Amino acid sequence: MSERFLSEEDLDLAELSWEELLAWWDLWLRQAQCTNELDEHVYSHGVFRVEPGWVLTPEGVRPAEERSGARPARE
């Protein structure tokens, strides 16, 4: 694993106090959680870009039924 994109401060976690480490962890967790509703049906890996039955539009992810007015085909 390459660490070339991390700063020296990022790599120096051992020098943080327990309170500082918890504060950074809490900040990271809050930032990671703030997009849950926006990317609920989006995949970052695999063969699908979005969950089956959903479509990706310029406005975001929408149910396939909402876009076409018809129910998605069942396989």
QUIBELVEN-V370800 format. One record per residue. N is the residue number from 0. PSI is psi in degrees with one decimal (none if undefined). D_FIRST is the distance of its C-alpha to the first C-alpha in whole Angstrom. Layout:
# QUIBELVEN-V370800
n	psi	d_first
N	PSI	D_FIRST
N	PSI	D_FIRST
This chain:
# QUIBELVEN-V370800
n	psi	d_first
0	132.7	0
1	140.1	4
2	18.6	7
3	-21.9	9
4	-4.9	11
5	139.8	12
6	170.0	15
7	-36.8	16
8	-37.9	18
9	-37.0	15
10	-7.9	13
11	46.0	17
12	-26.3	17
13	-22.4	19
14	-8.7	22
15	149.0	23
16	165.4	26
17	-41.1	26
18	-40.8	28
19	-42.0	25
20	-44.1	22
21	-36.8	24
22	-43.8	26
23	-41.3	22
24	-44.4	21
25	-43.2	25
26	-47.1	24
27	-44.7	21
28	-44.1	22
29	-41.0	26
30	-39.2	24
31	-33.4	22
32	-19.8	25
33	-14.0	27
34	8.8	27
35	-46.8	27
36	-30.5	30
37	-34.6	29
38	26.2	27
39	-36.3	28
40	15.5	29
41	136.6	26
42	145.2	23
43	3.5	19
44	171.5	19
45	-165.4	21
46	-12.3	24
47	145.3	26
48	-33.9	26
49	161.9	28
50	137.8	30
51	138.8	32
52	-2.6	36
53	154.1	34
54	148.5	34
55	120.9	32
56	168.0	34
57	-25.8	34
58	-13.3	35
59	-161.9	33
60	130.9	32
61	153.3	36
62	142.2	38
63	-34.5	39
64	-39.6	42
65	-34.8	42
66	-45.9	42
67	-16.0	44
68	-5.9	46
69	156.5	46
70	143.4	44
71	147.9	41
72	140.0	42
73	137.4	41
74	none	40
